[in-house]
Every structure is written in C-alpha cells, then in structure tokens.
Amino acid sequence: MAGGSIELAGLSKLFGDSAAVDNIDLSVASGEFFSLLGPSGCGKTTTLRLIAGFEQPSSGRILLDGVDVSAVPPHRRDVNTVFQSYALFPFLSVSENVAFGLRYAKVTKAELRSRVNAALELVSMTSFASRRPSQLSGGQQQRVALARALVLNPKVLLLDEPLGALDAKLRRSLKVELKALQERVGITFLYVTHDQEEALTMSDRLAVMNAGRIAQIGTPREVYEEPTDAYVADFLGAANLMEVSVTEAGSPATLKLGDSVLTSTHACPAKAGEAAHAVIRPERVHVEPHGSDGPNRVPAMVERVVFLGAATQLMLRLATGGSLQALVQNDGERLDLAQGSPVHAYLPADALRVLAGTPVPVAASAVEASLAS
C-alpha cells in the first residue's frame, strides 16, 4: 500500500509542568520499520499515542503523508494500533475479533469474509478461526491482534511493545516473523520498545529517546557502532564506559587511562586536558596473556568468568579500579582463565570512541551489579 509517511514537527506534550515529549522532530518514510527505543518514562509511548490521536499535542504538528492530522480524531486517522495487552474480545471468536472493525466499514459480507480470511492467512491463523482468545497461546493472541489491525488496511501500524508479555524464546521467534510480515504487507510500522535487541533486530532505523527528546537517530548498525554520546552507548547494548583524560584531541586522539596511554582513531569531541568517557563494546575487547606488548593494552585481573553458551563473559578489574567487560566467542579454543588471573586487555584504536555526555546511572552500574551479585 502506498503512503504512510510520518512527520513530527516541533511536537511537545506537557502533563502539568512536566514535558513527556519535548519539541521533537522526526521523519519516517513510507514502508519503513521504525522503532522508538528508550527506558520507561522517556516519552516513546506518549509519542505513539500522539500519532494515534489518543493524546492531543501541547504544541507542534503531526503529518501523515503531508497532511496535518494533529486535530483529527483517532478513528479518522489512517493508522491502527496493536497494544501489549492485545485487547481481544474474550466472547468473540478469532474470526469475529478480526472482523470487528470491518463491521463499521462499508463493505459487503463477501468482502468482509475475504479480507478476514486473507488477514488470518497472513499471520498463519486460519485454522484457529473458530477458537476464542482464551483457547490461544500468547503468541497466537498476538497474531490475532496483528490480523485485526491489518485487516483495515491502515497506512501506518503503531505497535506498543506487542511482544512484552511473551516469554523470551517466543519473543525471539516472533521478532523474525514480525519483520517478515512488515516486508510482505509493505506498510509503515512504528514500533515502541525498551528492548534493545528487538529494536536492533527488526528496525530499518531507530530513534533512541531520553527525557522526552531524541538522543540519536540512525540505522541499528550506526547507532550501535557510532553512538553520539555516553547515554546512547550505555543504553543500547552492553558498553564499557571508562573515565579518561584527553592528552591530544586530534584524529587519532591520545587518551590516558590511569598510567596507560590509549589511542582512538575516531574524532574526539573533548579538548586536550579535559576529562571524558571512552567507550568500547565487550566483543571488541581482546584478553591477552599478562605482559603482552604493544599499544592500547591495559593491565587487568579476571574477577569473574561467566559461561553464556555461545560465548564466555569475562569481568575484568583494571588497575585504575574500574571494571571492564569482555565477550569471548566459544569457537573451540579453550579459555584457560580463572578468577584472579592477571591479564592484559587490548582495546583496538578503531573500536575505542571518546564520547560527550554522562552515562545513565542505572545502566552504567550493570557491570558493577553483576560483579556484586
């Protein structure tokens, strides 16, 4: 279906003196799978409710295919919403739930049956058409909720953490199905989640939100590998954030971590002599025998070894007292490292970034909490 572009221009929503959404600008292309990602209270669900029409903006505009719909009631906007609770009618069958919205549209009985059957086939629920929601699993109910939303042929489908109530294994399988479904139907999906893995797995692009504002927009790879500040780096996936001082701010930049000298090949937002945060992802940290020579190596001690199946997580304690997390793939080579082993951690210059901003207090303490537990 053509159309489905979304534009938010200076959008704000105040509750009393508090800004749940604070002057955000956002463009979502037609047919795009776009995610709003952030912790509780960041404004992502309020943004979705504003687009749906369930909340009225305090200021700014909401445009659908270039038309301002800010004052248009929800039932007259060409969007539909799938909620975390699914909101299925327990006294109706699966087919009756899917057909519910069409009963208020001007369609013939034959067209109603055809569209309901097509929607159920799209989500592989045709054989469950006569069942009640109570006779379905959580994943099956989620498919019915999707079919009920898609049967109305909206230009935009809004999804408010629809996988949040499912167990981890089912969420993993449905993530792949949901992205494949979006590609088949070709409509715009705007997906709200606090789950970083969901956003990285399914999105064409995503926006990380913080305190009602958009901290960064980009493709999953861009936002993960090139975070613009410490907040984004710390929220999106596991990240090692280290306090460093900048000795040379060029490209490459030279940093001091305790007595160790580090080099980063990326642009440095801080000036020479300033304190800053350096970030590196755990999978880019290489653990080498103690005494290894070469640049960008820092002494450390193994504080904990955690077997994760496909990988082993190493919690390292640096000589500065800070912590560092490394992720080593279990590729057949035996990892003979025990608690208390001295090592050197190699931090490649192309994987090390200097960032502005301060990390999120709760997320930043994740490694410390793991060590303490």
N, C-alpha and C positions, 0 to 999 in steps of 0.2 A: 504494500500500500504506500502510495506517495505521500509526502508530507510528514509532519511530526517533529519539525524543528522547534526547539525551545530557546527562548532568550529571556534572561532575567537582567533587568537594568536598574541598578541602584536599589535593589529590593531590601526592605527592612521590615521587621516585625517586633514591636515593643509589647511587653507584658508589664504594665506599670512603668517603672523606671528602668527595667531590665530589657536589653536588646537580645532577643533569642536569635534573630537574623539581623546582621549589621551591615547594610549597604553593600550587598554582594552583586557582582556582575558575572554572568555565566552564559555561555552559548553551547547548546547541544545540537549536533547535526541530525538530520533526518536519518533514521535507520541505525543510529548509534546505540551501543550498550554503554551507558554512562553510569558510574557509581558515585554516590556521596558517602565518604568514609570519615569516621571520627568517633571519639568516645561519647558516652552519654552526656547530654547537655550541650553538645557543640553546635546544635542548630540544624542538623541534617533532616530530622523528621519534620520539624517545623517548615523547612523549605519545601519538602514534598507536599505537606498539607496546604501550603500556599499555592503550589502549582495545581493541586487537585481542586482548590476552591473551598476547602474545609476551614481555612483561616483567611481573613482579609488582611492585606498588607498595610502597614502603617505608612509606608511610602514606597515609591518605585513602581516598576511595571513588570507584568508577566505577559510575554508574547508567545503565541502558538502559531507557527507558520506566518509570522509577521503581524498577526492581529492581536491587539491588546485585549486580553481576557481578564484583566485584574478585577473587574466588577461583574463578570459573568458568573452566574450561579453554577455549582458543580455539575448538575445534570445537563447543562447546556455546553459544557466543555467537552471536546472530543478526546477525553482521557478516561482511563479506568484505573482502579487501584486494587492491588492484592495486598491484604493485611497479613500480619504474622499469625493472627488467630484464625484466618481463613474465612470466618463469619458465614459458614454454610448453614442453611436452614435444616435443622435436625428432622423435621417432619416431612421433608420433601426427598424424593429420590435423587440420584445423581443427575439424571437427565432433566428432571424438573428444576433442580438448582441451576443448571447451566442455562435452561430456557427462561429463567425468571425475568431477566432484563429484557428479553425479546418480546415478552407478552405486552409490554407497554410501547413497543415499536410497531409501526405499520407494516407488518409482514404477514403473509399468508401462512396457513397451517403447514402447507407443504414446504415453504421456505424455512419456517421455524425448525421443522424436523431435519431438514437438510443441513442447516447451519449448526444445530446441536450435534448431529452425528459427525459432522466434519470437525468440530471443536474437540469432541471426545476422542476421535481418531488421532488428532494431532498430539494429544497427551497420553495416548495408549490406554484409554479408559473405557473403550466401547463395551467390553464385556462386563463392566460394572454398572451399566446404565440404570438398572433397576434397584440397586442397593441404596440404603440410607447411609448418611455420613458416619453413623456410629458403627457401621459394619466395615469401615475402611481403616487402613493404617494411616499414620500421619503423612507419609509420603503420597499416598493415594488422595487424601483430602487436599493436599497442596496442589496436585494436578487438577482436581476438580475446580478449585478456586481459580487456577490459571485459565481453564477452559471457559469458565463463566465470564471472566474478564475479556478473553479474546473473542468470544462469540459475537460481541457487539462491534467488532472491527474498529477499535479505537486507533487514533493516530499515535497516541503515547500510552504506554503502560507503566504505571508507577508501582513499585514493589517496595513495601516497608518491612524489611527484614523477614521475608517469607520463609526462610529456612531456619529461623532462630529457635523454633520449638522442636526441631528434629534432632535425632542423635547424630554423633559425629560421622559415623560411617555412611548413613543415609545422606547427610549434607554433602559429603564428598561426591557421591554418585549423582545427586540431583544438580549440583553445580554444572557438571558437564552437560546434562540434559537441558538445563535451562538456557545455557548459551547456544546449544544446537537449535533449540526451539526458536530463540530470537532470530537466529540467522535464517531459519526456514520462513518465518512469518514476515520478517523484514521491517517490523515496526520499531519505533524508538522505545527502548527500555531505560527508565531512570530508576536505579536500584539504590536503596538506602541500607547501609550495614555498618556495624562496628567491627566486623570480622575482616582482618587484613587479607587473609587467604582467599576469601570469597571475592573481594574486590580485585585482587591480582589475577585470579583465575579467569574471571568472566569478562572483565571490562575492556572495552576498546580504549577508553580514557576514564580517569577518575579525578575527583577533587577531594583533597584532604581538608577537613574543616576543623576550626579551633575557635571557640568562644564566639560563634556566630559569624565568623569570617572564613574566607577560603585561604588556606595557607599555601597550597600549591595545586596546580592542575597539570596533568600530563598523561602519557601512556603509563601502564603499570611498570614497564622497564625503566622509563625515565624517572618516575617518582621514587622507585626503589633504589636505583643506582645513582641518581643525581638529585638527592634531596636538597632543597634550598636553605633549610635551616635545621637546627637541632630538634625542634618539635616534630617535624615530618620524619626525620631519620629515626627518631626514638619511637614514634608511634607505628610506623609502617615496617613491621617485621622486627627481628632481633637486631640490635645495633650496639656496638661498643662505643661509648662516648667517653673520651678521655680529656681531662683538662691539660692543656698545653700552653706554652708561651711561644709567640711568633718571633723568631730572630731575623728572618728575611721574608718579606711578604710578596715576592715576585712569583713567577711561574717558571720553574718549580719554587715552592715555598720551603723554608727551613724552619723546623719546629724543635722545641726542647720538651721532652717528657722526662722529668727528673734529670738524671745525668745523661740520658740517651738523646742523640740527635736523630731526628727523623726528617725525611723529605717527602713532600707531596707534589705530584705533577699537575694538580688542579689549581685553578685560580683561588687565591686566598682573600676572603672578604675582610680580614682583620689587618691592622697595621703592625709594623715591627714594634716590638716591646709590649704589645697588648696580650692579655690572656684570651684564650679562645677554646673551643672544643674541637677535637679531631674525632672523626667517626670512621669506623671500618666494620663491615659486616663479618659475622663469625666465620662464614665459609671462606673468606679471603685471608684469614689468619693462618699462617703455617707454623706448626710447632716443630722445632728442630732441637737436636741434642744441645745440652748446655755447653757453652764455649764456642758456638758457631760464629764464624767471622762474616763480616760484610755489613753493608749499610742497612738501616731500618730494622735492626734487631735489638730487642729489649729483653733483659733477664727477667725470668718469672719462675714461679713454683706452681706445680699442679696441686690444686686444692680439692678438686673433685672430678671423678670420671663417671659419666652417665651414659649407659648404653641405650640408644634410641632405636635400634633395629638397623635401619639403613645407614645410620651414621652414629658416631660417638661424640658426645658433647664434653668438652674439657673446660673446666672452670679454673682459670689461672689467676694467681695473685702476683701483681707486679711489685718491683722493688719500691715503687713510689707509694705502695699501699692500696692502689686502685685495683680493680678487677678487670679481667679480660676473658671473653668467651670465644672458644674456637670450636668449629664443627668439622670433624674429620670423617670423610666418607669411608664406610666399611667395604673396601674394594678387594679384600682378600689378604692385604698386608696386615700382619699382626701388630697391634699398637701396644707396645710394652711400656706403658707409663702408669705408674702407681701414685697414689696420694703422697705428696711430699717430694716428688721428683723435681730436681732443678732442670729447667729448660731455657731455651731462647725462643721468643716469639718473633717471627719475621712478618712485618707489616709492609707489603708491597707499596711502593710510592704511588702507583696508579690506582690503588684501592683505598688510599687514605685521603680523606677530604677534611678541610677546615671549614667549619660552619659558624654562621652567626646565630644568635638566639640562645635560649636556655632550654634544656630538655624538660619533658613533662615529669613532675616529681614522682608520680605513681609508677609510670612505665620505666623511668630511669632506674628505679630501685629493684627491677625484676631480677637481675643477676644477683644482687645482694640478698634478695629474699630466697632465691634458690640455694645460695650458699648457707644461709642461716637455717633452712628447713631440714 
